Amino acid sequence: MGLNRLVRPSAETDISWITPILYETDVACPTLPVLKSGDSIGGLMGPLTYNFDQYKIVWQEAYPLAITAAPFPPLPRATPLAVGQISVATFNVENYFDTADDTGDAAEPKLTTAELTLKQTKLAHTITQTLQCPTLLAIIEVENAALLEGLALALAEPCGFRYTVSHLESYDGRGIDNALLSDPRRVAVQSVVLRQSCVSIPTSTGAGDCPAGQNWLFGRPPLEVELVIDGRSLIVWVNHFKSKRGGEVESEPERLAQADYLGQLAAERLTADPSAALIALGDFNDYAESPPLRLLAERGQLTNVLHQLPPEEQYTFVFSGASQMIDGILLSSSLLAQVAQVQILHINADYPDQYGLDISAEFLPYKSADHDPSLVVLNWVEEATTAEPALATAASFPWGWVVAGLAAVGWGWYGRAMAQTADSKLDCKPSALS
């Protein structure tokens, strides 16, 4: 984007030169500028404060701002697959809930029918146009299988196939789960299980059915899916590690234990078969070079292929002005020589939340969630065993049909709303305008 981007690969990265700008009130914010990464602001005037280890300017509305908008970069798009290739993507879709009140708890997200239709229209565009209907798609932060089946139905025409949904209900307090979508023309699902464990450290999930003195390790256990793709076996773990809610330092022991357990699962498979094809992917909720991610790579004999990208491209999320790669795609050694391409498709993290409310042609591609999706292309077999997928193009795809189609299949009776998590910025609360 032509800006001096700060990428934060670890907690030790110096971000002291970032100064957040806060609005003078958190009651309403219609006059706040809508900014994307790269835009610049002049005329900032207000008190300088210091809290939570940061200097902050509290902007006063009486002083006009001078905004210089940066040009939009070219829209990223996955490269169409060559013969014998597969694509594997991971995407945190940000609180993909339906409209039903399942818990009676105010903290449970609940969307209106219109909001859910808008959300799913954005997701459909990302999956079909940006990701080009990947062979495997890990979905993070989805509430239930009904939402995924409805999405698969809406994607069937533009993708040329209806995704197989692999999903199991987790133990997460807010009801968010992990899932895997797969192209049934090439992929046969063999088994789907949740990998839960008990540990002796305190966890946010509680004791569950663990022995006395132990607790469940995961609120969202890794979803283990065994697959056969074009005759070759593959094991995939879809992950959503413990967030930093409650404190980065305080929550790290839980992520370390989760990384150690997932690494053990991979190591056990590789002990039985050193040539096993393994992929661990998803939202690991920690920096690319954090202790949990280093432990997972070492323990599981796995390599995060997103590190192949240039350093300035290694981010999937922006928090308080710092770009961070908290998502990952980790491969076993037998797959590394087959990597043909790696991409992080920057369509979300750099853009304001207001773009998520706009499905006009100009803004439809942006802000379908708060994370950028990531994708790896593998040279899977020497010759394709099936015809190549028939993919719609951005110019030809009938987006009016998507909106009408989503409504027709009854999105409304699924719904629960998108709520911003503790790791997300709230547009009308004091937050960074970076």
C-alpha positions in Angstrom: 0.0 0.0 0.0 3.0 2.2 -0.1 3.0 3.0 3.7 5.5 2.5 6.4 3.8 -0.6 7.7 4.8 -2.0 11.1 4.6 -5.8 11.1 4.8 -7.3 14.6 6.2 -10.9 14.4 6.7 -11.1 18.2 5.7 -9.5 21.5 9.2 -8.0 21.7 8.7 -5.9 18.5 9.0 -2.2 19.3 5.6 -0.5 18.6 6.2 2.5 20.8 6.1 4.9 17.9 2.5 4.1 17.2 0.2 6.8 18.8 -3.5 5.9 18.8 -6.0 8.6 18.2 -9.1 8.5 20.4 -12.4 10.2 19.8 -13.5 12.5 22.6 -16.6 10.4 23.4 -17.7 6.8 23.0 -21.4 7.6 22.8 -21.7 8.4 19.1 -19.2 8.7 16.3 -20.9 9.8 13.0 -18.1 12.4 12.4 -15.2 10.0 12.7 -13.4 9.6 9.3 -13.6 6.3 7.6 -10.0 5.3 7.0 -8.1 2.4 5.5 -4.4 1.6 6.0 -2.3 4.0 4.1 -4.6 7.0 4.5 -3.1 10.0 6.3 -4.5 12.5 8.7 -3.6 16.1 9.3 -4.9 18.7 11.8 -5.1 16.4 14.8 -5.5 18.5 17.9 -6.3 17.3 21.4 -5.0 16.3 24.9 -2.1 13.9 25.0 -2.8 11.1 27.5 -0.9 8.0 28.6 -2.4 4.7 29.7 -2.0 1.0 29.0 1.7 1.7 28.1 0.7 4.0 25.2 0.6 7.7 24.5 -2.7 8.7 23.0 -4.1 11.8 21.4 -7.8 12.5 22.2 -9.1 14.2 19.2 -11.5 17.1 19.7 -14.2 17.5 17.0 -13.9 21.3 17.0 -10.6 20.9 15.0 -11.1 19.9 11.4 -9.1 17.0 10.0 -7.4 16.9 6.7 -7.6 13.4 5.2 -5.4 12.3 2.3 -6.7 9.0 0.9 -4.2 6.5 -0.4 -5.2 4.7 -3.7 -6.6 1.2 -3.4 -4.0 -1.5 -4.2 -5.0 -4.0 -6.9 -7.5 -6.5 -5.6 -5.7 -9.8 -4.7 -7.0 -13.0 -6.2 -6.0 -16.6 -6.0 -4.4 -17.9 -9.2 -6.5 -20.6 -11.0 -5.3 -24.1 -10.4 -3.2 -25.9 -12.9 -3.7 -29.6 -13.7 -3.0 -31.8 -10.7 -2.9 -28.9 -8.1 -5.1 -28.4 -5.1 -5.6 -25.2 -3.0 -5.9 -25.1 0.8 -7.2 -22.0 2.5 -7.9 -20.8 6.0 -10.3 -18.0 6.9 -11.5 -16.6 10.2 -14.9 -15.4 9.2 -15.5 -13.3 12.3 -18.5 -14.3 14.4 -20.5 -16.1 11.8 -23.7 -16.5 13.8 -27.3 -17.0 12.9 -30.4 -15.1 14.1 -31.6 -17.5 16.8 -31.2 -16.8 20.6 -29.9 -20.2 21.7 -28.7 -19.2 25.2 -30.7 -16.3 26.5 -27.4 -14.6 27.2 -27.0 -11.0 26.0 -23.4 -11.8 25.1 -24.5 -14.2 22.4 -24.3 -12.6 19.0 -27.7 -12.3 17.2 -28.0 -10.9 13.7 -31.1 -9.6 12.0 -32.1 -11.4 8.8 -30.8 -8.4 6.7 -27.5 -8.4 8.5 -27.0 -12.1 8.1 -27.8 -11.9 4.3 -25.3 -9.1 4.0 -22.6 -11.1 5.9 -23.1 -14.1 3.8 -23.1 -12.1 0.5 -19.7 -10.8 1.5 -18.4 -14.3 2.5 -19.7 -15.7 -0.8 -17.7 -13.1 -2.8 -14.5 -13.8 -0.8 -14.8 -17.6 -1.3 -15.7 -17.5 -5.0 -13.9 -14.5 -6.3 -10.9 -13.9 -4.0 -10.1 -17.5 -3.1 -11.5 -19.0 -6.3 -13.4 -21.8 -4.6 -10.5 -23.6 -2.9 -10.3 -27.4 -2.8 -10.2 -27.3 1.0 -11.3 -24.3 3.1 -10.9 -24.1 6.9 -13.6 -21.9 8.4 -12.9 -20.4 11.9 -15.6 -18.7 14.1 -18.8 -20.3 12.7 -21.7 -21.1 15.0 -23.2 -24.2 13.5 -23.5 -26.6 10.6 -26.8 -25.1 9.3 -25.0 -21.9 8.4 -22.3 -23.8 6.5 -24.8 -26.0 4.6 -26.7 -22.8 3.6 -23.5 -21.2 2.5 -22.5 -24.3 0.5 -25.8 -24.2 -1.2 -25.3 -20.6 -2.2 -21.8 -21.4 -3.5 -22.9 -24.4 -5.6 -23.7 -22.5 -8.7 -20.7 -20.1 -8.9 -18.2 -22.8 -7.8 -19.7 -25.5 -10.0 -20.0 -27.9 -7.0 -21.6 -28.0 -3.5 -19.0 -28.2 -0.7 -19.0 -31.0 1.7 -19.3 -29.6 5.3 -17.2 -31.2 8.1 -18.2 -29.8 11.4 -18.7 -30.8 15.0 -20.0 -28.7 17.9 -17.3 -27.5 20.3 -17.3 -26.4 23.9 -16.8 -22.7 23.3 -18.8 -20.5 25.7 -20.0 -18.3 22.9 -20.8 -21.2 20.6 -18.1 -20.7 17.9 -16.7 -23.7 16.1 -14.2 -24.8 13.5 -15.1 -26.4 10.2 -13.7 -27.6 6.9 -15.3 -27.3 3.5 -14.1 -29.7 0.8 -14.7 -30.1 -2.9 -16.5 -33.5 -3.3 -15.4 -33.9 -6.9 -11.8 -34.6 -5.7 -12.1 -35.1 -1.9 -13.5 -38.0 0.1 -13.9 -37.4 3.8 -12.9 -40.4 5.8 -13.4 -39.2 9.4 -14.1 -36.1 11.5 -13.3 -35.9 15.2 -12.5 -33.2 17.8 -9.2 -33.6 19.6 -9.8 -32.6 23.2 -7.3 -33.1 26.1 -7.1 -32.6 29.9 -4.3 -30.6 31.5 -3.4 -29.7 35.1 -3.1 -25.9 34.5 -6.1 -23.6 34.9 -8.0 -23.0 31.6 -10.8 -20.8 30.4 -12.9 -23.8 29.5 -13.2 -25.4 32.9 -13.1 -29.0 34.2 -15.5 -30.7 31.8 -15.3 -34.4 32.3 -11.6 -34.4 33.2 -10.2 -36.2 36.2 -10.0 -34.3 39.5 -7.5 -31.4 39.4 -7.5 -31.2 35.6 -9.3 -29.0 33.0 -10.2 -29.2 29.4 -7.5 -27.8 27.3 -9.6 -26.4 24.5 -12.8 -24.5 24.3 -12.5 -25.0 20.5 -10.6 -28.3 20.1 -8.7 -29.0 16.8 -11.1 -30.4 14.3 -9.2 -33.4 12.8 -10.4 -34.4 9.3 -8.9 -37.4 7.5 -9.3 -37.1 3.7 -8.4 -38.8 0.5 -7.8 -36.4 -2.4 -7.3 -37.8 -5.8 -6.2 -41.1 -4.2 -3.7 -39.6 -1.7 -4.3 -39.4 2.0 -4.2 -36.1 3.9 -4.8 -35.2 7.6 -6.0 -31.7 8.4 -6.3 -30.0 11.8 -8.5 -26.9 11.9 -7.6 -24.7 14.9 -8.7 -21.7 16.9 -6.3 -21.3 19.8 -7.1 -19.4 23.0 -7.4 -15.6 22.5 -5.5 -13.0 24.4 -8.6 -11.9 26.2 -7.7 -11.5 29.9 -4.2 -10.5 29.0 -1.4 -11.6 26.6 0.9 -12.8 29.3 -1.8 -14.4 31.4 -3.3 -16.4 28.5 0.0 -17.6 26.9 0.3 -20.7 29.1 -2.9 -22.0 27.6 -1.8 -21.4 24.1 1.6 -23.1 24.9 -0.2 -26.2 26.1 -2.5 -26.2 23.1 0.5 -25.9 20.8 2.3 -28.7 22.6 -0.7 -31.0 22.3 -1.3 -30.3 18.6 2.4 -30.8 18.0 2.1 -34.2 19.7 -0.7 -35.2 17.5 1.4 -34.4 14.4 4.5 -36.1 15.9 2.6 -39.3 16.6 1.4 -39.5 13.0 4.9 -38.9 11.6 6.4 -41.5 13.9 4.0 -44.0 12.4 4.6 -42.8 8.9 7.4 -40.2 8.3 6.0 -39.4 4.8 2.5 -38.6 6.2 0.8 -35.6 4.6 -0.3 -33.3 7.4 -1.6 -29.7 7.6 -2.3 -27.7 10.7 -4.0 -24.4 9.9 -6.3 -21.8 11.4 -6.3 -18.9 13.8 -3.5 -19.4 16.4 -4.2 -16.1 18.1 -0.5 -15.3 18.6 2.4 -13.7 16.7 4.2 -15.6 14.0 7.3 -15.9 16.0 5.7 -16.4 19.4 6.7 -19.2 21.8 3.5 -21.2 21.1 4.0 -21.0 17.3 7.7 -21.9 17.6 6.8 -24.8 19.9 4.1 -26.1 17.5 6.5 -26.1 14.6 9.3 -27.8 16.5 7.1 -30.3 18.4 5.1 -31.3 15.3 7.9 -31.1 12.8 5.8 -28.7 10.8 6.7 -25.6 8.8 4.5 -22.5 8.5 4.7 -21.8 4.8 3.3 -18.2 5.2 6.9 -17.4 6.2 7.8 -17.8 2.6 6.1 -14.5 1.8 8.1 -11.2 2.0 8.2 -9.8 5.5 6.0 -6.9 4.7 3.3 -9.3 3.5 3.3 -11.5 6.6 0.1 -10.2 8.3 -3.5 -11.4 8.5 -4.8 -9.0 11.2 -4.2 -5.4 12.3 -4.6 -4.5 16.0 -4.0 -1.0 17.3 -2.0 -0.1 14.2 0.3 -3.1 14.3 0.1 -5.7 11.5 0.3 -9.3 12.8 0.2 -12.8 11.3 -1.9 -14.7 13.8 -3.2 -17.2 11.3 -1.0 -20.0 9.9 -0.8 -22.9 7.4 1.8 -25.5 8.7 2.8 -28.4 6.6 4.7 -31.6 7.3 8.0 -32.1 5.5 6.6 -34.4 2.8 4.5 -31.5 1.4 7.1 -28.8 1.4 8.5 -29.7 -2.0 5.0 -29.6 -3.5 4.3 -25.9 -2.5 3.6 -24.0 -5.7 2.3 -20.8 -4.3 1.5 -19.1 -1.0 -0.8 -16.1 -0.6 -2.3 -13.9 2.1 -5.1 -12.1 0.4 -5.3 -8.6 2.0 -8.9 -7.7 1.6 -10.0 -7.2 5.2 -7.4 -6.3 7.8 -6.5 -3.0 6.2 -10.0 -1.7 5.8 -12.6 -0.1 8.1 -15.5 -1.9 9.5 -17.9 0.3 7.6 -16.9 -1.4 4.4 -18.4 -4.6 5.8 -21.8 -2.9 5.6 -21.5 -2.1 1.9 -22.2 -4.6 -0.9 -22.0 -2.1 -3.8 -19.7 -3.2 -6.6 -16.9 -0.9 -5.3 -16.9 -2.3 -1.7 -18.2 -5.8 -2.0 -14.7 -7.4 -2.1 -13.7 -5.7 1.2 -14.2 -6.4 4.9 -16.1 -9.7 4.8 -14.4 -10.4 8.2 -11.6 -9.0 10.4 -8.9 -11.5 9.3 -7.3 -11.8 5.8 -7.7 -15.3 4.3 -4.5 -17.3 3.6 -4.0 -19.9 0.9 -1.4 -22.4 -0.3 -1.4 -24.2 -3.7 0.1 -27.7 -3.8 1.3 -29.8 -6.7 -0.8 -32.7 -5.5 -0.7 -35.2 -8.4 1.2 -35.4 -11.7 -2.0 -35.6 -13.7 -5.5 -34.5 -12.7 -7.9 -37.3 -12.0 -11.0 -35.1 -12.5 -11.9 -32.1 -14.7 -10.6 -28.7 -13.5 -13.2 -26.7 -11.4 -15.4 -24.4 -13.4 -15.0 -21.0 -11.7 -17.0 -17.9 -12.2 -15.1 -14.7 -13.0 -15.5 -11.4 -11.2 -16.9 -9.8 -14.4 -19.5 -12.5 -15.1 -20.6 -13.5 -11.6 -24.3 -12.6 -11.0 -24.2 -11.0 -7.5 -27.8 -10.0 -7.7 -28.5 -13.8 -7.7 -26.5 -14.3 -4.6 -28.5 -11.7 -2.6 -31.8 -13.1 -3.8 -30.6 -16.7 -3.4 -29.4 -16.2 0.1 -32.8 -14.8 1.0 -34.6 -17.6 -0.8 -32.9 -20.4 1.1 -34.0 -18.9 4.3 -30.9 -17.3 5.9 -33.1 -15.6 8.4 -34.1 -18.7 10.4 -30.4 -19.6 10.9 -29.1 -16.3 12.4 -27.1 -15.0 15.4 -25.4 -11.7 15.3 -21.7 -10.8 14.8 -20.3 -9.3 18.0 -16.9 -7.7 18.1 -14.5 -9.8 20.2 -12.0 -8.4 22.7 -9.4 -8.7 20.0 -11.4 -6.5 17.6 -11.7 -2.8 17.3 -15.1 -1.2 17.9 -15.8 1.7 15.5 -17.6 4.0 17.9 -15.3 3.2 20.9 -12.0 4.9 21.6 -9.7 3.1 19.1 -6.8 3.5 16.8 -7.5 5.3 13.5 -4.6 3.6 11.9 
